[in-house]
Amino acid sequence: MTLVALTIAGSDSSGGAGIQADLKTFSALGIYGASVLTALTAQNTVGVQAVHDVPPDFVTAQIDSVFGDLDVAAVKIGMLSRPTTIEAVAAGLVRHGARNVVLDPVMVATSGVRLISDDAVEVLRRRLMPLADLVTPNLPEAAALLGETGMAASEDEVVEQGRRLLALGARAILLKGGHGTGPESVDLLVRPSGVQRFSAPRHATRNTHGTGCTLSSAIAAGLAHGATLDTAVAEAKAYLTASLVAADRLQIGAGSGPVHHFHAWW
């Protein structure tokens, strides 16, 4: 049987993040990818020039079309900029009994452009996080979800944030360490049963566009394959690290370029 994963996210016209990064990741990891577009962006490696939100009723129509025909083994959720869009996605997940749901709470683009309204953050916390098997915030996103202004400064503080995020209803939180410092990039998987640490050497490259999208969709791919959550996280981090190391082989744009999703084939 062909395994299917669904990405519900925004489009990146330059191909490095969002829906495009998710579909590339699914394909690289042996998963057939389907998609539901929540927003269109005019975007390249130097920034986001414009955002056009997809009407919530059309988001609903896409969700119903995909689930009405395809056997979806995992769902990755990315950019949801408006409360009405979040409500539509949450209702669709419940209506179709979605499983292996990975929520990447995209709030700010790599270029610094904010991609979610303030009122949407509260709806994300209340409606969508309780439906997620895993939420994958980076350090600024974790602080924003908790209503704080500063990033956690130590691993103990990161773990404490993770435990408070768990209280919002998600089954597990993966706090990503890409915004941290030091020779290692450390991600912490926080669950009610405990904390697991995933580390990799921090690779210096300007080509980091779409890293969060790539990691979360790689985890969803692993879950679709039937991996346990800790195995899916470990394999996804290894895939992203290799994609970052190979990123400088690509010459895309003048700014923050994409990671190399197909490093093992090109």
Wavefront OBJ file of the C-alpha trace (Angstrom):
o trace
v 0.000 0.000 0.000
v 1.261 3.470 -0.837
v 1.619 5.574 2.292
v 0.087 9.068 2.197
v 0.819 12.115 4.321
v -1.020 15.431 4.123
v 0.460 18.877 4.592
v -1.863 21.713 5.575
v 0.190 24.864 5.164
v 1.009 27.958 3.157
v 2.716 28.055 -0.222
v 6.237 29.442 -0.683
v 6.593 30.708 -4.239
v 10.390 30.280 -4.078
v 10.027 26.589 -3.191
v 12.136 26.474 -0.042
v 9.561 26.354 2.742
v 5.869 25.706 3.327
v 3.909 23.298 1.148
v 6.789 22.942 -1.311
v 9.321 21.949 1.366
v 6.833 19.532 2.905
v 6.113 17.765 -0.379
v 9.825 17.527 -1.202
v 10.481 16.032 2.231
v 7.642 13.516 1.937
v 8.927 12.440 -1.470
v 12.538 12.161 -0.292
v 11.415 9.929 2.575
v 9.229 7.580 0.552
v 5.817 9.082 1.264
v 3.169 10.224 -1.237
v 2.289 13.819 -0.343
v -1.097 15.500 -0.568
v -1.685 19.157 0.252
v -4.196 21.679 1.549
v -3.183 25.296 0.916
v -4.048 27.777 3.649
v -2.283 30.813 2.181
v -0.307 31.949 -0.837
v 2.858 33.953 -0.321
v 4.888 36.054 -2.717
v 8.233 35.043 -1.282
v 11.873 34.498 -2.153
v 15.144 33.950 -0.312
v 15.347 37.573 0.844
v 11.851 37.962 2.291
v 8.075 37.751 2.095
v 6.591 40.404 -0.176
v 2.877 39.565 0.143
v 0.461 37.083 1.723
v -2.939 36.075 0.337
v -5.073 33.968 2.689
v -7.202 31.167 1.266
v -10.866 31.512 2.343
v -11.701 29.133 5.217
v -14.529 27.446 3.307
v -12.097 26.542 0.544
v -9.638 25.188 3.126
v -12.520 23.018 4.356
v -13.297 21.873 0.805
v -9.670 20.818 0.260
v -9.568 18.892 3.544
v -12.796 17.068 2.740
v -11.598 16.229 -0.778
v -8.338 14.707 0.433
v -9.771 12.733 3.348
v -12.793 11.727 1.278
v -10.600 9.764 -1.143
v -7.115 9.172 0.313
v -6.068 7.091 3.306
v -4.044 9.713 5.164
v -1.502 8.155 7.529
v -0.138 11.413 8.961
v -0.837 15.144 8.885
v 1.656 17.989 9.091
v 0.224 21.453 9.835
v 2.156 24.626 9.106
v 1.173 28.241 8.422
v -2.287 29.171 9.685
v -2.502 32.947 9.820
v -6.126 33.634 10.814
v -8.501 32.362 13.541
v -11.140 31.308 11.006
v -8.585 29.189 9.137
v -7.489 27.496 12.359
v -11.120 26.754 13.224
v -11.669 25.218 9.775
v -8.592 23.006 10.099
v -9.462 21.892 13.636
v -12.998 20.985 12.596
v -11.677 19.032 9.604
v -9.219 17.029 11.717
v -12.000 16.060 14.118
v -14.483 15.294 11.365
v -12.119 12.895 9.608
v -10.446 11.375 12.663
v -6.966 12.498 11.555
v -4.076 10.561 13.073
v -0.381 11.264 13.607
v -0.900 15.025 13.622
v 2.284 17.125 13.749
v 1.716 20.847 14.351
v 4.494 23.279 13.437
v 3.253 26.606 14.883
v 4.690 28.844 12.158
v 4.690 32.424 13.410
v 7.622 34.235 11.821
v 9.369 33.614 8.494
v 13.151 33.160 8.356
v 13.308 36.729 7.033
v 11.563 38.037 10.171
v 8.116 38.686 8.659
v 5.285 37.772 11.059
v 2.957 35.175 9.528
v 0.186 34.905 12.134
v -2.146 37.441 13.740
v -2.143 37.943 17.503
v -5.728 36.739 17.898
v -4.900 33.591 15.915
v -2.287 32.533 18.491
v -4.953 32.141 21.183
v -7.153 30.060 18.866
v -4.156 27.913 17.936
v -3.527 27.197 21.608
v -7.155 26.472 22.425
v -8.419 24.637 19.336
v -5.484 23.005 17.577
v -2.863 22.079 20.160
v -5.173 19.588 21.918
v -5.595 17.756 18.585
v -1.858 17.397 17.974
v 0.235 14.325 18.670
v 3.306 16.556 18.501
v 3.867 20.326 18.484
v 7.262 21.534 17.191
v 7.922 25.157 18.234
v 11.316 26.786 17.977
v 12.433 28.823 20.982
v 10.780 32.135 19.940
v 7.543 30.306 19.061
v 7.511 28.497 22.406
v 7.792 31.828 24.200
v 5.026 33.343 22.053
v 2.686 30.419 22.705
v 3.190 30.974 26.433
v 2.725 34.733 26.175
v 6.350 35.474 27.055
v 8.683 37.949 25.380
v 12.097 36.306 25.790
v 13.473 32.942 24.685
v 14.477 30.331 27.235
v 18.153 30.766 28.136
v 19.011 27.260 29.360
v 17.941 23.660 28.782
v 16.206 23.636 32.163
v 14.147 26.653 31.108
v 13.349 24.990 27.768
v 12.114 21.865 29.553
v 9.976 23.983 31.871
v 8.429 25.727 28.856
v 7.763 22.334 27.304
v 5.916 21.149 30.385
v 3.755 24.259 30.410
v 2.986 23.767 26.720
v 1.968 20.164 27.450
v -0.610 21.526 29.841
v -2.337 23.157 26.847
v -3.328 19.693 25.646
v -0.754 18.376 23.154
v 0.543 14.845 23.689
v 4.179 15.845 23.148
v 6.274 18.973 22.531
v 9.503 19.097 20.549
v 11.353 22.299 21.373
v 13.819 23.008 18.588
v 17.225 24.440 19.390
v 18.119 26.020 16.069
v 17.929 29.518 17.592
v 20.290 28.532 20.388
v 24.053 28.914 20.530
v 26.981 26.579 20.986
v 28.519 23.800 18.918
v 25.443 21.564 19.141
v 21.862 22.112 18.040
v 19.771 20.459 20.743
v 16.088 19.573 20.410
v 14.170 18.464 23.501
v 11.188 16.116 23.261
v 8.979 16.714 26.282
v 6.253 14.217 27.122
v 4.352 13.410 30.319
v 6.644 10.381 30.679
v 9.860 12.419 30.550
v 12.321 14.317 28.380
v 14.547 13.087 25.529
v 17.483 15.036 24.129
v 18.377 14.992 20.415
v 21.572 16.744 19.416
v 23.556 17.277 16.240
v 26.579 19.415 15.366
v 25.543 22.971 14.543
v 26.399 23.549 10.875
v 27.261 27.072 9.749
v 25.334 27.932 6.577
v 23.158 30.799 5.381
v 20.870 28.266 3.692
v 18.402 27.649 6.502
v 15.153 28.578 4.730
v 12.436 26.014 5.511
v 14.242 24.123 8.274
v 11.219 24.026 10.566
v 8.900 22.912 7.768
v 11.362 20.219 6.741
v 11.815 18.811 10.255
v 8.113 18.639 11.066
v 7.204 17.057 7.730
v 10.049 14.548 8.128
v 8.634 13.571 11.525
v 5.183 13.170 9.970
v 6.737 10.964 7.275
v 8.315 8.782 9.930
v 5.022 8.428 11.767
v 3.299 7.532 8.484
v 5.866 4.748 8.064
v 4.842 3.420 11.493
v 7.844 4.612 13.508
v 7.521 5.447 17.176
v 7.641 9.135 18.008
v 11.187 9.078 19.383
v 12.441 7.158 16.336
v 10.612 9.510 13.966
v 12.180 12.536 15.687
v 15.682 11.033 15.644
v 15.471 10.082 11.964
v 13.962 13.449 11.019
v 16.734 15.332 12.800
v 19.358 13.236 11.019
v 17.673 13.966 7.669
v 17.491 17.705 8.356
v 21.117 17.818 9.503
v 22.263 16.113 6.302
v 20.090 18.508 4.286
v 21.739 21.479 6.006
v 25.249 20.138 5.475
v 24.502 19.674 1.769
v 22.670 23.003 1.408
v 25.717 24.912 0.180
v 25.785 22.668 -2.897
v 22.690 24.571 -4.020
v 22.940 28.071 -5.458
v 19.429 29.451 -4.992
v 18.765 33.173 -4.631
v 20.681 35.963 -2.941
v 19.452 35.498 0.637
v 18.729 32.621 2.972
v 18.549 29.686 0.575
v 16.782 26.342 1.081
v 18.140 23.168 2.588
v 18.947 20.354 0.139
v 15.955 18.018 0.410
v 17.281 15.648 -2.247
v 20.913 15.534 -1.100
v 20.961 11.738 -1.286
v 19.875 11.657 -4.957
v 21.286 14.732 -6.738
l 1 2 3 4 5 6 7 8 9 10 11 12 13 14 15 16 17 18 19 20 21 22 23 24 25 26 27 28 29 30 31 32 33 34 35 36 37 38 39 40 41 42 43 44 45 46 47 48 49 50 51 52 53 54 55 56 57 58 59 60 61 62 63 64 65 66 67 68 69 70 71 72 73 74 75 76 77 78 79 80 81 82 83 84 85 86 87 88 89 90 91 92 93 94 95 96 97 98 99 100 101 102 103 104 105 106 107 108 109 110 111 112 113 114 115 116 117 118 119 120 121 122 123 124 125 126 127 128 129 130 131 132 133 134 135 136 137 138 139 140 141 142 143 144 145 146 147 148 149 150 151 152 153 154 155 156 157 158 159 160 161 162 163 164 165 166 167 168 169 170 171 172 173 174 175 176 177 178 179 180 181 182 183 184 185 186 187 188 189 190 191 192 193 194 195 196 197 198 199 200 201 202 203 204 205 206 207 208 209 210 211 212 213 214 215 216 217 218 219 220 221 222 223 224 225 226 227 228 229 230 231 232 233 234 235 236 237 238 239 240 241 242 243 244 245 246 247 248 249 250 251 252 253 254 255 256 257 258 259 260 261 262 263 264 265 266
